[in-house]
Amino acid sequence: MLGFLLVTLMSEVASAPFLFVFVLVVLMATGVLSVDEALEGFGNSDVVTIAALYSLAKGIQQSTLLTYAVKYLLGRPGSLYSALLRLCIPVMVLSTMLSSTSIISILAPVVNSWSGSIGIAPSLIFLPLGYSSILGGSWTLIGASANLLVASLASHADEPTELGFFDAAPVGIPVAIVGLIYLVVGAKFLLPNKKATDIEGGNIRKYSTAMHLPTGSSAAGKSIAAAKLSEIPGVQLFEIQRGTQVVALPEDDYILEEGDVLFFSGAIETVLEKLYKTRGLLPVASAQASKLSKRANKRVLLTAIVSKDSRLVGRTCTEVRFRQRYNAVILAVHRGGEDLNMPITEVEFDGGDGLVIEATRAFQSHQDVEQDFVLVSPVGAKMSSVLDTGFPYHAGIAVVCILFIALTSAAKVVPLSLSVIASVIVMIMCRILTTRQAFGAISIGSITIIGISLALSTALVNTHVAHNVAATLLSIFHYGGQIGILSGIFFTTALLATLVSPQAAVSLIFPIAYAIPADSDVTRREMLVTLIMAANCSVMTPWSRSSNLMISESGGYSTKHFLIFGAPLSLIMMLITIPFIYYVPLYID
C-alpha cells in the first residue's frame, strides 16, 4: 500500500486527501488496522492544534497586522538588494508563527503595488518572498503544519520523543541566514527581470477570454483588419468559431459574421481596458454577468488562483454551478501562457489556474472561497486599498496573541493546543474574526492527511514495512556513516515534498526514518530535525504547496524558474543542515 500511495500521489490520479482516505479504508478492510487505530489520529490534540492554527492565521489576516508591518518596514529602498532585505527579514520572523500561505495571501497585493512604486519588477521579488517565508517556517513547531506533524508522530510513537517549540531553530536559523544571502544575491542573476505582465521568453502572461458578435454588431460584415481587432496592442485573436467551423489564427482579411465567437489572449489589463470596450463585441460571459444579484456598480473585478486541492479541479464552470455557488462570473482564464480555445464554461479547472472574476463585494467572505482559492485580490490593487481596512487595535491584539502562544509554549506553561485555541477565541470575542470565518479557514484536505498520518505510521510499523525499508536504506547509506544516513533521509523527504507535498512526505517517510536510529548512531532527535528541515525544502515546483502557486501567479513564473532558483536553495539547505546536526551536539537523546 505504501508503494501504491506513493505512485498515485506522484501521478496525481486523484487528490491527496482522497488517496489517503482510500488507503485508510483498505487498511481497515484488510485487518491491518482496527477502527480505533484508524481513527485515533483525528482525536489527537495536535490535529486540533493544526486546525486552530488555520483559524489563527485567518484572524491575523483580518487584523491587518502584516499590512501595518509592511507599511512601516518596506519604505522606498534604493536597490534590489536593499528591497529584498527589507522584505525577507520581517517575513522570515513572521513566518515562525504563520504559515507561508497566510503570509503570501496577505502580502501579495501589497508587495505587487510596492514593487511598482519603487520600479522593481515583481518577478525579482516574489520568489524570494515565498522562499523566505518557508525558511522562517522551519524555526518553530507552528511555522508549518509539517513541523507539527513530525512532532505529533514522534510523541505518539512506541518509543515517544518530545520536540520543543524552538528545537529546530538552532539549525533553521543558520540555514535561513545562508539562504537569505543566496536569495538576495541570486535573485538578480537567476530570476527574470520582467514587467508584471511578462513571463519567460518575453511573452505576455496570457489570459484567455471569449467574445462574440451579437445581433446588429457593427463589426459584422467587416474584415478583422477593418474592425481593428488586429490593432489592439498586447492582445491576440487566436481562433474564431462559427457554428461547427473553427478557424485557427485567422488572417486579417477574414470576414466576421453575427454569432461568431472570437477567442483572444493577452495581458489582463489590456483585455479589460481595451478588448472589452471594443465596439461590436461583447464578452461571452456578459450573459451570465447580467444574472448576478447586485448591480454593476456594486461589483468588483478580482483575480483568483485555484487551489490544487480545490473542489473545482477537474470540473467545469457549469458542473460546479459557479455563478450560483459564488454569485460570480469568470471573465478570463490564465494557464501558464496556454491559449484556451473553448468557452470558459467548458474549461476544466486545474490547480494553479488564474481566473479573472466579476463578483459582488461579498465574494471574498464566501465560506467556500477559503478552500477553493489560494489567493484572491482586486485587479490592479493598490497598496492603499489594502492598508485602509481594519482597526489599529486589532493589530495590537494579534501581536499579543502571537507573543502569548510563543512564550507559553516555549516555557511549557500552557499546552500549545490550548494557547492557540484561546487566542482564536479572543479574536472572535474582539470581533477580529467571526465564528464562520474561523471554521471556514480550516483546510479540510490538510487536516484529513494529517489525521490519517498517525494511522498510516501505525500500519507501516505493524506490518514491519518501516523496519524493512529502514534496513534497506541503512544498507545503502551506511558507507557514509551518520552523515550518509541523514543525507539519504533528507534527500528522500525533500524529493517527495517537492513532487507531492510536505505533509505527504512526512507521512510516508516518518515511520521509516524513526526506525533507523535503533540500528545506527543517529539519534531520534537528529532524525526528527532532519525531517522538519527536509519537509520545508519543497521549493523546486509550483504545485508542492499553496504558497508556491500564489507566487507563481503573482510573479509570472513557470516551473523552470522554480527549478532554476529553487534547486540551489535546496542544496544549500541540505549542505547546512546535515553537517550542523552532525558536528554540533544539540540533539542527543
Secondary structure, 3 states (H helix, E strand, C coil): CHHHHHHHHHHCCCCHHHHHHHHHHHHHHCCCCCHHHHHHHHHCHHHHHHHHHHHHHHHHHHHCHHHHHHHHHCCCCCCHHHHHHHHHHHHHHHCCCCCHHHHHHHHHHHHHHHHHHCCCCHHHCHHHHHHHHHHHCCCCCCCCHHHHHHHHHHHCCCCCCCCCCCCCHHHHHHHHHHHHHHHHHHHHHHCCCCCCCECHHHCECCEEEEEECCCCCCCCCCECCCCCCCCCCCEEEEEEEECCEEEECCCCCCECCCCCEEEEEECHHHHHHCHHHCCCCEECCHHHHCCCCCCHHHEEEEEEEECCCCCCCCCECCCCCHHHHHCEEEEEEECCCCCCCCCHHHCECCCCCEEEEEEECCHHHCCCHHHHEEEEEECCCCHHHHHCCCCHHHHHHHHHHHHHHHHHHHCCCCCHHHHHHHHHHHHHHCCCCCHHHHHHCCCHHHHHHHHHHHHHHHHHHHCCHHHHHHHHHHHHHHHHHHHHHHHHHHHHHHHHHHHCCHHHHHHHHHHHHHHHHHHCCCCHHHHHHHHHHHHCCCCCCCCCCHHHHHHHHHHCCCHHHHHHHHHHHHHHHHHHHHHHHHHCCCCCC
